[in-house]
Amino acid sequence: MQIESTFYNQVARWCQHAALGVFSLGLAGCMGLGAVGPDYQAPALSLPDQWQPASLADGVYEPGVKPKLSKWWQQFDDPDLDWLIQTALKDDLSIAQAQARLRQARASRAQAVSALYPEIGASVSATPTFYGAPESERPDTTQYDAEFDAAWEIDVFGGTRRSIEAAQAATESSEAALANIKVSVAAEVAQNYIDLRNSQARLAIAKRNLASQAETLQIAQWRHQAGLARQTDVAQARASLEQTRASLPDLQIELARANNRLSVLTGQTPGAVNERLSTDQPLPALPSKVATGIPATVLTQRPDLREAERNLAAETARVGQAMARRYPSLNLGGSIGWTAFTLSGIGPANSLIGVLAGTLSATLFDGGRLRSEVDAQTAVQEQALFNYEQTVLQALEEVENALISHALSRQRVQSWTDSARASASAAQQSRQLYQAGLVDFEQVLITERAQLNAQESLARAQATQFISLIQLYKALGGGWQDTLPVPDKPTVVGAAS
C-alpha cells in the first residue's frame, strides 16, 4: 500500500510538472512574439475650428458653450413629450433588437477569448466483448477506460489575440450602434409629437375658419334674400366653405398617423396613446439660445462616428488574423487515463497510461489562397476607413444644415406671424364692408383665403422650427448618454416564470 501511494504521488507530481511545462511553453509562445499584422491607430482628421458663420445668424447659437445633450427634450418642459421619449427608450422594439445584438457581440468576444486556453475533456467507456460459440475456451470480457485529455493551440503569431481584438472592437461597435438607435428613436418620437400637436393646431385653425366662412355664407344668404347680393355670392361662399370642410379629413388622417406612430415607438399597439394625447396642447416654448459647441465635440457625442471608427478597428485586427494563418501553428496535446477489465482495476498503477505530444504544422502550398485572404481583408479595412471618413463628413454636413435650417426657420416664423395677424384683420374688415355693401363678395373671398393660408403656413412654420431644432440635437448626437446599461444576461422568450 505504501508503494502504491508513493507511485500515485509521483504520477500526480508528473502531471503537475507536465501541465506547468505545457502552460509555460504556451505562455512563452504567446508572449514571446508580437502579433503579426498592422497595429490599429485611430485616423487623424482635419476638422474646422468652428461652424460656418452663416449658420450662427441672429445670435441664436452659442458656439463656445458645450451643449447639454443627454436629455435635450427636457428643456421644452412638456410632460407628455418627456413621458413618450422615456417610454420609447425603454420599450421600443428596435432598441430591444440592438440590445440583443450587443449581447451577441459580447458572447462572441467571450468565445474568442476562450481560444487562448486549453480545452480539457474527460471520458469513460465500457467495451464488452462476447464469444458466442459454446465451445469457446475464451471467457466474455468487458474493458473499462477512464481518460482525461487536453488540447491547446498555442497563439505563437497572434492570430487568436487579433481575433480577440477584433471581437472587442465589434462589441464596442455594437454598443455605439445601440446608442445611435436611441438617438434616432428619441428624435423620431419628438418629431412625431410635434407633428401630432401641429395637426391638432391646423385642425383647430380649419374649424375656426369653417365657422367664420359659415357666418360669411349666412351674410351672403341674407343679402341675397334682401335683394342686395347676387346668387353667385351665395354659391361662391358655399364653395369656399366646402373646400375648407374637405381639408378636415386629411388633417384627421395626419393626426391619427402621428398617434399610431407614437404608440408603436413606445412599444404599444396603435392607438394606445390616443387618450393621453387627445387634449389639444400648444407647441412647447423654444429656448432663446442653443449651445452648439465646436465641431471637434461632434466626434465625442455622435455614436454613429464611434460605430464607424470601431468597425475600422475590428477590420484592422482581422487583417492580422488573416496574416497569422499564413504562419506555422503549434498544437500541444496530452492525455492521462486508466484501462482495466474490471471496475476495481481502474486506478492502480499498472492500469495508468499517459501521452504528451506536440505538433508543428504549416501550409507549404495553397495556390495563393491564404495570401488572397489577406489581400481581401485589407480591402475590407480600406472600405471601413473610407466609410469612417465619409461618416465624419456627413455628420458635419448634418450639423451645418440643421444650424442653418433652425436659424432661418425662426425668421420664417416671425414673417408668417406678421402675415397671419394682418390677414386676419383684412378678412374681418372686408366682411364688415361687404355686410355694409361697400365692397363686392370677391374681396371677402380673397381675404378669407389669405387668412386661412397665412394661419396654416404659420402653424407649419412653427412646427418646422421645432423639427429643425430636434434635427440639430440629433445631428449633435444627443439622447443616449444617460440611458441604462444593457445586462449581459438575455431575456429568454417564452421561459417559465
Secondary structure as the mmCIF struct_conf table of DSSP 4:
data_model
#
loop_
_struct_conf.conf_type_id
_struct_conf.id
_struct_conf.beg_label_comp_id
_struct_conf.beg_label_asym_id
_struct_conf.beg_label_seq_id
_struct_conf.end_label_comp_id
_struct_conf.end_label_asym_id
_struct_conf.end_label_seq_id
HELX_RH_AL_P HELX_RH_AL_P1 GLN A 2 GLY A 32
BEND BEND1 LEU A 33 LEU A 33
HELX_LH_PP_P HELX_LH_PP_P1 GLY A 34 ALA A 35
BEND BEND2 VAL A 36 GLY A 37
HELX_LH_PP_P HELX_LH_PP_P2 PRO A 38 TYR A 40
HELX_LH_PP_P HELX_LH_PP_P3 ALA A 42 ALA A 44
BEND BEND3 ASP A 49 GLN A 50
HELX_RH_3T_P HELX_RH_3T_P1 PRO A 53 GLY A 59
STRN STRN1 TYR A 61 GLU A 62
TURN_TY1_P TURN_TY1_P1 PRO A 63 GLY A 64
BEND BEND4 VAL A 65 VAL A 65
TURN_TY1_P TURN_TY1_P2 SER A 70 LYS A 71
HELX_RH_3T_P HELX_RH_3T_P2 TRP A 72 PHE A 76
HELX_RH_AL_P HELX_RH_AL_P2 PRO A 79 ASP A 91
HELX_RH_AL_P HELX_RH_AL_P3 LEU A 93 SER A 114
TURN_TY1_P TURN_TY1_P3 ALA A 115 LEU A 116
BEND BEND5 TYR A 117 TYR A 117
STRN STRN2 GLU A 119 THR A 129
TURN_TY1_P TURN_TY1_P4 PRO A 134 GLU A 135
BEND BEND6 ARG A 138 ARG A 138
HELX_LH_PP_P HELX_LH_PP_P4 PRO A 139 ASP A 140
STRN STRN3 THR A 141 ILE A 154
BEND BEND7 VAL A 156 GLY A 158
HELX_RH_AL_P HELX_RH_AL_P4 GLY A 159 GLN A 225
TURN_TY1_P TURN_TY1_P5 ALA A 226 GLY A 227
BEND BEND8 LEU A 228 ALA A 229
HELX_RH_AL_P HELX_RH_AL_P5 GLN A 231 LEU A 265
TURN_TY1_P TURN_TY1_P6 THR A 266 GLY A 267
BEND BEND9 GLN A 268 GLN A 268
TURN_TY1_P TURN_TY1_P7 PRO A 270 LEU A 277
BEND BEND10 THR A 279 THR A 279
HELX_LH_PP_P HELX_LH_PP_P5 PRO A 282 PRO A 287
BEND BEND11 SER A 288 SER A 288
STRN STRN4 VAL A 290 ALA A 291
HELX_RH_AL_P HELX_RH_AL_P6 PRO A 295 GLN A 301
HELX_RH_AL_P HELX_RH_AL_P7 PRO A 303 ALA A 324
TURN_TY1_P TURN_TY1_P8 ARG A 325 ARG A 326
BEND BEND12 TYR A 327 TYR A 327
STRN STRN5 SER A 329 ALA A 340
BEND BEND13 PHE A 341 THR A 342
HELX_RH_3T_P HELX_RH_3T_P3 LEU A 343 GLY A 345
BEND BEND14 ILE A 346 PRO A 348
HELX_RH_3T_P HELX_RH_3T_P4 ALA A 349 SER A 351
STRN STRN6 LEU A 352 SER A 361
TURN_TY1_P TURN_TY1_P9 GLY A 367 GLY A 368
HELX_RH_AL_P HELX_RH_AL_P8 ARG A 369 GLN A 435
TURN_TY1_P TURN_TY1_P10 ALA A 436 GLY A 437
BEND BEND15 LEU A 438 VAL A 439
HELX_RH_AL_P HELX_RH_AL_P9 PHE A 441 ALA A 475
TURN_TY1_P TURN_TY1_P11 LEU A 476 GLY A 477
BEND BEND16 GLY A 479 GLY A 479
TURN_TY1_P TURN_TY1_P12 GLN A 481 ASP A 482
HELX_LH_PP_P HELX_LH_PP_P6 THR A 483 PRO A 487
BEND BEND17 ASP A 488 LYS A 489
HELX_LH_PP_P HELX_LH_PP_P7 PRO A 490 VAL A 492
TURN_TY1_P TURN_TY1_P13 VAL A 493 GLY A 494
#
